[in-house]
Amino acid sequence: MARRVVFHAAASVKLDPSQFPRDEHGNLKPISLCACGVSQKFPICDGTHKRCKDETPGVLYEYDPVTLERREVGVCDVARADASGGSGA
């Protein structure tokens, strides 16, 4: 499973620990970082990855950034992507 992700930002994303969510006792709550590339709150996971669960291995997908509609855009070399840690795109 591979996704083509386009980033438009030209700067880093600062994570400010003072803004991290806390429970009723003031303890820090876990934060999940996006690893699928389709989160609307990137780099924070917003659960959008659930849309990726039925992707077919070896197929390259693209998600519309507004509607999150998925479309197939080609194939990827899964063995090469696994070996390099990249998307194979």
Secondary structure as GFF3:
##gff-version 3
##sequence-region A 1 89
A	DSSP	beta_strand	2	4	.	.	.	ID=ss1
A	DSSP	three_ten_helix	17	19	.	.	.	ID=ss2
A	DSSP	three_ten_helix	48	52	.	.	.	ID=ss3
A	DSSP	beta_strand	59	63	.	.	.	ID=ss4
A	DSSP	beta_strand	70	75	.	.	.	ID=ss5
A	DSSP	alpha_helix	78	84	.	.	.	ID=ss6
###
